[in-house]
Amino acid sequence: MRASARWDDAAARAISDAEAAAGAAGTQVATVPLLVGLLRARDPVARRVFSEVLGDPEAAADRLAEALSSGRTSLALSRHYVDVLAAAKARAKAAGSPLAHAAHLLAALLDVQSTALDDALAWLGSDRKALCARLGEIGPEALGMRDDPSAFAAQPR
């Protein structure tokens, strides 16, 4: 995470949890550990989306964390992970928000292509399209984010 990145508390926790999950599994910090972090985040948008599509977010996070394996030789940040962080910050900036929120992070995660993420979502019984649709249905007004529609503009794939 670059020092100039500004994250709200839930997004910062998701990133920290992603790095911890990857470290515990001895695997690369990538989109699937970030999904684990977002599942564990106490963000109302992410929790609502995950709860309604996947069921219990904590149980899903635990299942994924247990399934992470050290199939990588590099523990560097993956290109997709870096792309997600940059896209989340770009969404926040476009919305005029001084902080990137977990909703920006979730929308960016769903927008950046990653076969590993697609496989993990399928393993949990869902896909990007379902999560994007639910995120779009919730909309910014329902969550008090009237001035920030950027996180809700994820396009289903």
ChimeraX commands (.cxc) that place a marker at each C-alpha (Angstrom):
marker #1 position 0.00,0.00,0.00 radius 0.5
marker #1 position 1.45,3.34,-1.04 radius 0.5
marker #1 position 1.95,5.91,1.71 radius 0.5
marker #1 position -0.16,8.46,-0.20 radius 0.5
marker #1 position -3.21,6.19,-0.23 radius 0.5
marker #1 position -6.05,7.44,1.91 radius 0.5
marker #1 position -8.52,4.79,2.99 radius 0.5
marker #1 position -11.45,4.90,5.36 radius 0.5
marker #1 position -11.22,2.60,8.39 radius 0.5
marker #1 position -13.12,-0.32,6.81 radius 0.5
marker #1 position -11.07,-0.20,3.60 radius 0.5
marker #1 position -7.80,0.02,5.56 radius 0.5
marker #1 position -8.88,-2.97,7.64 radius 0.5
marker #1 position -9.78,-4.95,4.50 radius 0.5
marker #1 position -6.34,-4.25,3.03 radius 0.5
marker #1 position -4.62,-5.15,6.30 radius 0.5
marker #1 position -6.66,-8.36,6.61 radius 0.5
marker #1 position -5.83,-9.26,2.99 radius 0.5
marker #1 position -2.13,-8.88,3.67 radius 0.5
marker #1 position -2.44,-10.90,6.90 radius 0.5
marker #1 position -4.41,-13.69,5.18 radius 0.5
marker #1 position -1.85,-13.93,2.39 radius 0.5
marker #1 position 1.02,-13.89,4.89 radius 0.5
marker #1 position -0.56,-16.62,7.02 radius 0.5
marker #1 position -1.03,-18.81,3.95 radius 0.5
marker #1 position 2.38,-17.99,2.54 radius 0.5
marker #1 position 0.82,-16.82,-0.69 radius 0.5
marker #1 position 0.87,-13.70,-2.81 radius 0.5
marker #1 position -1.17,-10.66,-1.81 radius 0.5
marker #1 position -3.74,-10.77,-4.59 radius 0.5
marker #1 position -7.45,-10.52,-5.31 radius 0.5
marker #1 position -8.56,-13.57,-3.33 radius 0.5
marker #1 position -6.88,-12.45,-0.08 radius 0.5
marker #1 position -8.43,-9.02,-0.75 radius 0.5
marker #1 position -11.82,-10.71,-1.02 radius 0.5
marker #1 position -11.10,-12.32,2.38 radius 0.5
marker #1 position -10.30,-8.88,3.78 radius 0.5
marker #1 position -13.48,-7.34,2.37 radius 0.5
marker #1 position -15.58,-10.21,3.69 radius 0.5
marker #1 position -14.18,-9.47,7.15 radius 0.5
marker #1 position -14.51,-5.68,6.88 radius 0.5
marker #1 position -17.15,-4.07,9.05 radius 0.5
marker #1 position -18.33,-1.87,6.19 radius 0.5
marker #1 position -22.14,-1.64,5.88 radius 0.5
marker #1 position -22.13,-1.68,2.07 radius 0.5
marker #1 position -19.80,-4.67,1.70 radius 0.5
marker #1 position -21.49,-6.62,4.51 radius 0.5
marker #1 position -24.93,-6.06,3.01 radius 0.5
marker #1 position -23.84,-7.13,-0.47 radius 0.5
marker #1 position -22.00,-10.20,0.81 radius 0.5
marker #1 position -24.73,-11.18,3.28 radius 0.5
marker #1 position -27.44,-11.04,0.66 radius 0.5
marker #1 position -25.45,-12.86,-2.04 radius 0.5
marker #1 position -23.12,-15.21,-0.14 radius 0.5
marker #1 position -24.72,-15.61,3.28 radius 0.5
marker #1 position -22.51,-15.17,6.34 radius 0.5
marker #1 position -19.48,-13.06,5.30 radius 0.5
marker #1 position -17.35,-14.30,8.21 radius 0.5
marker #1 position -17.98,-17.95,7.31 radius 0.5
marker #1 position -17.13,-17.25,3.66 radius 0.5
marker #1 position -13.94,-15.44,4.72 radius 0.5
marker #1 position -12.92,-18.35,6.94 radius 0.5
marker #1 position -13.52,-20.89,4.14 radius 0.5
marker #1 position -11.46,-18.87,1.68 radius 0.5
marker #1 position -8.67,-18.19,4.17 radius 0.5
marker #1 position -8.39,-21.91,4.90 radius 0.5
marker #1 position -8.28,-22.68,1.19 radius 0.5
marker #1 position -5.50,-20.22,0.40 radius 0.5
marker #1 position -2.32,-22.06,-0.42 radius 0.5
marker #1 position 1.21,-21.12,-1.22 radius 0.5
marker #1 position 1.09,-21.87,-4.91 radius 0.5
marker #1 position 3.17,-18.80,-5.70 radius 0.5
marker #1 position 6.89,-18.39,-5.64 radius 0.5
marker #1 position 6.63,-14.63,-5.24 radius 0.5
marker #1 position 5.15,-12.94,-2.20 radius 0.5
marker #1 position 5.08,-9.59,-4.00 radius 0.5
marker #1 position 1.80,-7.79,-4.56 radius 0.5
marker #1 position 0.00,-9.16,-7.62 radius 0.5
marker #1 position -0.63,-6.88,-10.57 radius 0.5
marker #1 position -4.39,-7.35,-10.18 radius 0.5
marker #1 position -4.23,-6.42,-6.49 radius 0.5
marker #1 position -2.35,-3.21,-7.32 radius 0.5
marker #1 position -4.87,-2.50,-10.10 radius 0.5
marker #1 position -7.78,-2.90,-7.66 radius 0.5
marker #1 position -6.24,-0.47,-5.16 radius 0.5
marker #1 position -5.60,2.08,-7.92 radius 0.5
marker #1 position -9.12,1.69,-9.31 radius 0.5
marker #1 position -10.65,2.16,-5.85 radius 0.5
marker #1 position -8.68,5.37,-5.34 radius 0.5
marker #1 position -9.70,6.56,-8.83 radius 0.5
marker #1 position -13.38,5.92,-8.01 radius 0.5
marker #1 position -13.07,7.93,-4.81 radius 0.5
marker #1 position -11.28,10.77,-6.58 radius 0.5
marker #1 position -13.90,10.86,-9.36 radius 0.5
marker #1 position -16.58,11.17,-6.69 radius 0.5
marker #1 position -14.69,13.99,-4.97 radius 0.5
marker #1 position -14.19,11.89,-1.84 radius 0.5
marker #1 position -11.01,12.50,0.17 radius 0.5
marker #1 position -11.04,8.83,1.21 radius 0.5
marker #1 position -11.47,5.59,-0.67 radius 0.5
marker #1 position -14.19,3.61,1.07 radius 0.5
marker #1 position -14.66,-0.14,1.25 radius 0.5
marker #1 position -17.51,0.22,-1.27 radius 0.5
marker #1 position -14.99,1.70,-3.75 radius 0.5
marker #1 position -12.67,-1.21,-3.00 radius 0.5
marker #1 position -15.46,-3.77,-3.52 radius 0.5
marker #1 position -16.58,-2.19,-6.80 radius 0.5
marker #1 position -12.98,-2.04,-8.03 radius 0.5
marker #1 position -12.39,-5.66,-7.04 radius 0.5
marker #1 position -15.42,-6.69,-9.06 radius 0.5
marker #1 position -14.28,-4.59,-12.03 radius 0.5
marker #1 position -10.67,-5.82,-12.34 radius 0.5
marker #1 position -10.42,-9.14,-14.19 radius 0.5
marker #1 position -8.98,-12.01,-12.16 radius 0.5
marker #1 position -9.46,-15.70,-12.87 radius 0.5
marker #1 position -8.52,-16.53,-9.27 radius 0.5
marker #1 position -11.25,-14.21,-7.98 radius 0.5
marker #1 position -13.79,-15.71,-10.38 radius 0.5
marker #1 position -12.83,-19.20,-9.20 radius 0.5
marker #1 position -13.10,-18.18,-5.53 radius 0.5
marker #1 position -16.53,-16.62,-6.05 radius 0.5
marker #1 position -17.72,-19.74,-7.90 radius 0.5
marker #1 position -16.41,-21.89,-5.04 radius 0.5
marker #1 position -18.51,-19.76,-2.67 radius 0.5
marker #1 position -21.55,-20.26,-4.93 radius 0.5
marker #1 position -21.69,-16.88,-6.62 radius 0.5
marker #1 position -20.07,-14.73,-9.28 radius 0.5
marker #1 position -19.16,-11.15,-10.12 radius 0.5
marker #1 position -22.43,-10.56,-11.92 radius 0.5
marker #1 position -24.51,-11.34,-8.83 radius 0.5
marker #1 position -22.36,-9.17,-6.56 radius 0.5
marker #1 position -22.32,-6.29,-9.07 radius 0.5
marker #1 position -26.08,-6.50,-9.47 radius 0.5
marker #1 position -26.63,-6.41,-5.70 radius 0.5
marker #1 position -24.21,-3.52,-5.28 radius 0.5
marker #1 position -26.07,-1.62,-8.01 radius 0.5
marker #1 position -29.47,-2.41,-6.45 radius 0.5
marker #1 position -28.43,-1.07,-3.08 radius 0.5
marker #1 position -27.42,2.24,-4.63 radius 0.5
marker #1 position -25.76,5.16,-2.91 radius 0.5
marker #1 position -28.91,6.81,-1.55 radius 0.5
marker #1 position -29.89,3.76,0.50 radius 0.5
marker #1 position -26.61,3.99,2.35 radius 0.5
marker #1 position -26.34,7.72,2.82 radius 0.5
marker #1 position -23.81,8.17,0.02 radius 0.5
marker #1 position -25.83,10.53,-2.19 radius 0.5
marker #1 position -22.77,12.42,-3.36 radius 0.5
marker #1 position -20.78,9.31,-4.24 radius 0.5
marker #1 position -22.34,7.04,-6.87 radius 0.5
marker #1 position -18.93,5.83,-8.11 radius 0.5
marker #1 position -18.86,2.70,-5.99 radius 0.5
marker #1 position -22.23,1.62,-7.32 radius 0.5
marker #1 position -21.39,1.90,-10.99 radius 0.5
marker #1 position -19.69,-1.49,-11.31 radius 0.5
marker #1 position -20.74,-3.21,-14.50 radius 0.5
marker #1 position -21.75,-6.86,-14.30 radius 0.5
marker #1 position -19.51,-9.07,-16.44 radius 0.5
marker link #1:1,2 radius 0.2
marker link #1:2,3 radius 0.2
marker link #1:3,4 radius 0.2
marker link #1:4,5 radius 0.2
marker link #1:5,6 radius 0.2
marker link #1:6,7 radius 0.2
marker link #1:7,8 radius 0.2
marker link #1:8,9 radius 0.2
marker link #1:9,10 radius 0.2
marker link #1:10,11 radius 0.2
marker link #1:11,12 radius 0.2
marker link #1:12,13 radius 0.2
marker link #1:13,14 radius 0.2
marker link #1:14,15 radius 0.2
marker link #1:15,16 radius 0.2
marker link #1:16,17 radius 0.2
marker link #1:17,18 radius 0.2
marker link #1:18,19 radius 0.2
marker link #1:19,20 radius 0.2
marker link #1:20,21 radius 0.2
marker link #1:21,22 radius 0.2
marker link #1:22,23 radius 0.2
marker link #1:23,24 radius 0.2
marker link #1:24,25 radius 0.2
marker link #1:25,26 radius 0.2
marker link #1:26,27 radius 0.2
marker link #1:27,28 radius 0.2
marker link #1:28,29 radius 0.2
marker link #1:29,30 radius 0.2
marker link #1:30,31 radius 0.2
marker link #1:31,32 radius 0.2
marker link #1:32,33 radius 0.2
marker link #1:33,34 radius 0.2
marker link #1:34,35 radius 0.2
marker link #1:35,36 radius 0.2
marker link #1:36,37 radius 0.2
marker link #1:37,38 radius 0.2
marker link #1:38,39 radius 0.2
marker link #1:39,40 radius 0.2
marker link #1:40,41 radius 0.2
marker link #1:41,42 radius 0.2
marker link #1:42,43 radius 0.2
marker link #1:43,44 radius 0.2
marker link #1:44,45 radius 0.2
marker link #1:45,46 radius 0.2
marker link #1:46,47 radius 0.2
marker link #1:47,48 radius 0.2
marker link #1:48,49 radius 0.2
marker link #1:49,50 radius 0.2
marker link #1:50,51 radius 0.2
marker link #1:51,52 radius 0.2
marker link #1:52,53 radius 0.2
marker link #1:53,54 radius 0.2
marker link #1:54,55 radius 0.2
marker link #1:55,56 radius 0.2
marker link #1:56,57 radius 0.2
marker link #1:57,58 radius 0.2
marker link #1:58,59 radius 0.2
marker link #1:59,60 radius 0.2
marker link #1:60,61 radius 0.2
marker link #1:61,62 radius 0.2
marker link #1:62,63 radius 0.2
marker link #1:63,64 radius 0.2
marker link #1:64,65 radius 0.2
marker link #1:65,66 radius 0.2
marker link #1:66,67 radius 0.2
marker link #1:67,68 radius 0.2
marker link #1:68,69 radius 0.2
marker link #1:69,70 radius 0.2
marker link #1:70,71 radius 0.2
marker link #1:71,72 radius 0.2
marker link #1:72,73 radius 0.2
marker link #1:73,74 radius 0.2
marker link #1:74,75 radius 0.2
marker link #1:75,76 radius 0.2
marker link #1:76,77 radius 0.2
marker link #1:77,78 radius 0.2
marker link #1:78,79 radius 0.2
marker link #1:79,80 radius 0.2
marker link #1:80,81 radius 0.2
marker link #1:81,82 radius 0.2
marker link #1:82,83 radius 0.2
marker link #1:83,84 radius 0.2
marker link #1:84,85 radius 0.2
marker link #1:85,86 radius 0.2
marker link #1:86,87 radius 0.2
marker link #1:87,88 radius 0.2
marker link #1:88,89 radius 0.2
marker link #1:89,90 radius 0.2
marker link #1:90,91 radius 0.2
marker link #1:91,92 radius 0.2
marker link #1:92,93 radius 0.2
marker link #1:93,94 radius 0.2
marker link #1:94,95 radius 0.2
marker link #1:95,96 radius 0.2
marker link #1:96,97 radius 0.2
marker link #1:97,98 radius 0.2
marker link #1:98,99 radius 0.2
marker link #1:99,100 radius 0.2
marker link #1:100,101 radius 0.2
marker link #1:101,102 radius 0.2
marker link #1:102,103 radius 0.2
marker link #1:103,104 radius 0.2
marker link #1:104,105 radius 0.2
marker link #1:105,106 radius 0.2
marker link #1:106,107 radius 0.2
marker link #1:107,108 radius 0.2
marker link #1:108,109 radius 0.2
marker link #1:109,110 radius 0.2
marker link #1:110,111 radius 0.2
marker link #1:111,112 radius 0.2
marker link #1:112,113 radius 0.2
marker link #1:113,114 radius 0.2
marker link #1:114,115 radius 0.2
marker link #1:115,116 radius 0.2
marker link #1:116,117 radius 0.2
marker link #1:117,118 radius 0.2
marker link #1:118,119 radius 0.2
marker link #1:119,120 radius 0.2
marker link #1:120,121 radius 0.2
marker link #1:121,122 radius 0.2
marker link #1:122,123 radius 0.2
marker link #1:123,124 radius 0.2
marker link #1:124,125 radius 0.2
marker link #1:125,126 radius 0.2
marker link #1:126,127 radius 0.2
marker link #1:127,128 radius 0.2
marker link #1:128,129 radius 0.2
marker link #1:129,130 radius 0.2
marker link #1:130,131 radius 0.2
marker link #1:131,132 radius 0.2
marker link #1:132,133 radius 0.2
marker link #1:133,134 radius 0.2
marker link #1:134,135 radius 0.2
marker link #1:135,136 radius 0.2
marker link #1:136,137 radius 0.2
marker link #1:137,138 radius 0.2
marker link #1:138,139 radius 0.2
marker link #1:139,140 radius 0.2
marker link #1:140,141 radius 0.2
marker link #1:141,142 radius 0.2
marker link #1:142,143 radius 0.2
marker link #1:143,144 radius 0.2
marker link #1:144,145 radius 0.2
marker link #1:145,146 radius 0.2
marker link #1:146,147 radius 0.2
marker link #1:147,148 radius 0.2
marker link #1:148,149 radius 0.2
marker link #1:149,150 radius 0.2
marker link #1:150,151 radius 0.2
marker link #1:151,152 radius 0.2
marker link #1:152,153 radius 0.2
marker link #1:153,154 radius 0.2
marker link #1:154,155 radius 0.2
marker link #1:155,156 radius 0.2
marker link #1:156,157 radius 0.2
view
